[in-house]
Amino acid sequence: MESASESAVVVFGQDGMQSASHVRRLIRQGLWTSHTSGLADEHVQGNVVILPQSLAGDFLRYCQRNPKPCPVLAVSEPGERLLPALGADIDICTDVPRYRVWRDGELVDEPTDIAALWRDDLVSFVIGCSFSFEQALMEAGLPLRHVEQGRNVAMFRTSIATEAAGPFSGPLVVTMRPLRAADVIRAVQVTSRFPNVHGAPVHIGDPSLIGIHDLARPDYGDAVDVMPDELPVFWACGVTPQAAIQQARPAFCITHAPGAMLITDLLNHQLASF
Amino acid sequence: MESASESAVVVFGQDGMQSASHVRRLIRQGLWTSHTSGLADEHVQGNVVILPQSLAGDFLRYCQRNPKPCPVLAVSEPGERLLPALGADIDICTDVPRYRVWRDGELVDEPTDIAALWRDDLVSFVIGCSFSFEQALMEAGLPLRHVEQGRNVAMFRTSIATEAAGPFSGPLVVTMRPLRAADVIRAVQVTSRFPNVHGAPVHIGDPSLIGIHDLARPDYGDAVDVMPDELPVFWACGVTPQAAIQQARPAFCITHAPGAMLITDLLNHQLASF
């Protein structure tokens, strides 16, 4: 597995407080094509879904019905590559480190630039990401093992069904972070402040109760160990719409690659509800 | 002005804790056609917007871009009169005390039943309402003058523009409640818990800073006095979409009459984010 933290030092320098626009520029130039956990860490990162306009209404309704996994931060005008609500210079075709291209629900490519695939009828959705509340958890003194180890967060498909809308349905996808009991309580308090980026956890403890049978084998991202004195804590995840897209099998769709997010100019602190 | 609190005692009896389904049944029978402030007060009430499917996507995008005034609680399937997400027996054609019918952006009728106007292409939106956090404010011991006086809350159009989407744009509409300073601070804390029903205030103090020139002349609802030791406190209001509809001038649209809400089976406590 790639050690992203070491690679990031090479690309971005020792300073962990990179500006969002600086990191985006390096991504745009193809110099960073991996996951974005820990990069420009004061800034909001987003999950990306790009769909033809004919499906955009159904998809927005799906997000409305499933606000915990699908908190919508911005929706573009059809055919518009820029996302001014999230940053002055954001170009959705170049500013995500790695994309996934889906045709008829099958993953067909993982490019680092989608300008050649752009169409006038495409609508971009940016959906909140748990990286925003991870900053708040770390500021509260809670250790996050995957960040310490420079890994992508572990993500799992659950047996919890989302609310359907049009062709979109499927399982709730969650992220898992192991925490000691006192930290679990604090984590509930801290993440409750961030309803726009998944908010409070959806489950704590026994993974089998939500249909997860092996924590060592995540469906997306990297496995992390759960120590004997820790509980696994599960939050709704912005990869959920990718599972819904696999279910809906749209003729054409583009998403980010799990963990490789769009970095915006918004500050995580701006998303706190109190 | 009608004294709603006295009338409500006649229709519903002395018990202020009416069940939502009981109140809805009386509304359905045409026995209550006025505003719903204080009725079934543990239950979530909602603003209603009904639009042809051709405009529903733009309108949902408008709501996404303006979550403080337009927090969407539910969206119906096209042509579907029932709203199962909000209550087992809710019929959007009969369960609002008074509707407003708009043609080409002009208010043309205020019926108490819209079954005769129903069409297979209509989509219903239910948008959160400040009555939900009013219960929390009263439980926190904060006095709400308009409730004490049995009046509708005072609503004002402001000079703050909402974010446009498709044909929908227009001013932010706010509700105003007068509070003493210590209660203002508490009110910010209490209402911050309810981001899905307008959340924290948008303004406190001088009304002219947000384009309101006379607190004695609200644009909707009833005026209430502001005492010398009080500050006016302003929250985003679910009548904002009605102002956007007047701007968009859709060929056909139905809304609730300001203050005369849809009463759902959801509990206000269910909407608290922490």
Interface residues (C-beta under 8 A of the other chain):
Chain A: A56 G57 L60 R61 Q64 R65 V72 V75 A85 E163 Q189 S192 R193 P195 N196 G199 A200 S273 F274
Chain B: A56 G57 L60 R61 Q64 R65 V72 V75 A85 E163 Q189 S192 R193 P195 N196 G199 A200 S273 F274
